[in-house]
Amino acid sequence: MAKQKKGEGFHSAAGLIRYFDAEEKTSLRIPPWFIATMCIGTIIVVTIVHAAFPI
């Protein structure tokens, strides 16, 4: 059997942590109030459409 390298997982995990830290700083940030407003707006639109065009 081939020998397995020990400690390789730690280096891989450290690279992923650095990647996600860098990605977090430059990513698009959507405020929570915007998500809540969009959900409520979608519920209102669906309710109106359902009332206007019943199945």
Sequence and secondary structure as in RCSB ss.txt:
>XXXX:A:sequence
MAKQKKGEGFHSAAGLIRYFDAEEKTSLRIPPWFIATMCIGTIIVVTIVHAAFPI
>XXXX:A:secstr
     SSHHHHHHHHHHHHHHHHHHHS    HHHHHHHHHHHHHHHHHHHHHS  
